[in-house]
């Protein structure tokens, strides 16, 4: 499994991974996945980029340099959990440069 597989599932069938289509639950799931994967193997290049740069990229995207998580930032600007989760998937693909997935 890769982070891209998780994002694809969040886009198509989020209820398989998170309760109530919540971006905060998705963030916790992703953090646990990254921690577990890092314990057993190396992150691939896209996962490493996400881990190291996504939070800062989201702050820049929203012009919001405050010290909260990327999930909380997206939730604040999108207004509800489901819309924030949908926006996260879009932002992830934009961040990775996946124009065909947006």
C-alpha positions as CSV (number, residue, x, y, z in Angstrom):
1,X,0.0,0.0,0.0
2,X,1.1,3.5,-0.8
3,X,0.0,7.0,0.2
4,X,-1.4,7.3,-3.4
5,X,-3.6,4.2,-2.8
6,X,-4.9,5.8,0.4
7,X,-5.7,9.1,-1.4
8,X,-7.5,7.2,-4.2
9,X,-9.6,5.4,-1.6
10,X,-10.4,8.7,0.2
11,X,-11.5,10.1,-3.1
12,X,-13.7,7.2,-4.2
13,X,-14.8,5.5,-1.0
14,X,-13.7,7.5,2.1
15,X,-16.0,5.6,4.4
16,X,-13.7,2.6,4.1
17,X,-10.9,4.4,5.9
18,X,-12.4,7.2,8.0
19,X,-15.6,7.9,10.0
20,X,-18.0,10.6,8.8
21,X,-15.8,11.6,5.9
22,X,-13.6,13.6,8.3
23,X,-10.4,15.3,7.3
24,X,-9.2,15.0,10.8
25,X,-9.7,11.2,10.8
26,X,-8.0,11.0,7.4
27,X,-5.0,13.0,8.8
28,X,-4.7,10.6,11.8
29,X,-5.0,7.6,9.4
30,X,-2.3,9.0,7.1
31,X,0.0,9.8,10.0
32,X,-0.3,6.3,11.4
33,X,0.3,4.8,7.9
34,X,3.4,6.9,7.5
35,X,4.7,6.0,10.9
36,X,4.1,2.3,10.4
37,X,5.6,2.3,6.9
38,X,8.7,4.2,8.1
39,X,9.1,1.5,10.8
40,X,9.4,-1.3,8.3
41,X,10.6,0.2,5.1
42,X,11.5,3.5,3.4
43,X,8.9,6.0,2.2
44,X,8.7,6.3,-1.5
45,X,9.6,9.7,-3.1
46,X,6.0,11.0,-3.2
47,X,5.4,10.0,0.4
48,X,8.7,11.6,1.6
49,X,7.8,14.8,-0.3
50,X,4.3,14.8,1.3
51,X,5.8,14.2,4.8
52,X,8.4,16.9,4.5
53,X,6.7,19.6,2.5
54,X,2.8,19.3,2.4
55,X,2.2,21.2,5.7
56,X,4.2,24.2,4.6
57,X,2.7,24.0,1.1
58,X,-0.9,24.1,2.5
59,X,0.1,27.1,4.7
60,X,1.3,28.9,1.6
61,X,-1.7,27.9,-0.4
62,X,-4.1,29.5,2.1
63,X,-1.6,32.3,3.0
64,X,-2.0,31.1,6.6
65,X,1.3,30.8,8.5
66,X,-0.1,29.6,11.8
67,X,1.0,26.6,13.7
68,X,-1.8,24.2,13.2
69,X,-1.8,21.0,11.2
70,X,-2.5,20.9,7.4
71,X,-5.8,19.1,8.2
72,X,-7.0,21.8,10.6
73,X,-6.0,24.5,8.2
74,X,-8.0,23.0,5.3
75,X,-10.9,22.4,7.6
76,X,-10.9,26.0,8.8
77,X,-11.0,27.4,5.3
78,X,-13.4,24.8,3.8
79,X,-15.9,25.0,6.6
80,X,-17.0,21.4,7.1
81,X,-15.4,18.0,7.4
82,X,-16.6,16.4,4.2
83,X,-15.8,19.4,2.0
84,X,-12.4,19.7,3.7
85,X,-11.7,16.0,2.9
86,X,-12.6,16.5,-0.7
87,X,-10.4,19.6,-0.9
88,X,-7.5,17.7,0.7
89,X,-7.6,15.1,-2.1
90,X,-7.6,17.9,-4.7
91,X,-4.8,19.7,-2.9
92,X,-2.8,16.5,-2.6
93,X,-2.9,16.0,-6.4
94,X,-2.1,19.6,-7.1
95,X,0.9,19.4,-4.6
96,X,2.2,16.3,-6.3
97,X,1.6,17.7,-9.8
98,X,-0.9,15.1,-10.8
99,X,-2.9,17.1,-13.3
100,X,-4.8,14.0,-14.7
101,X,-6.1,13.1,-11.2
102,X,-7.7,16.5,-10.3
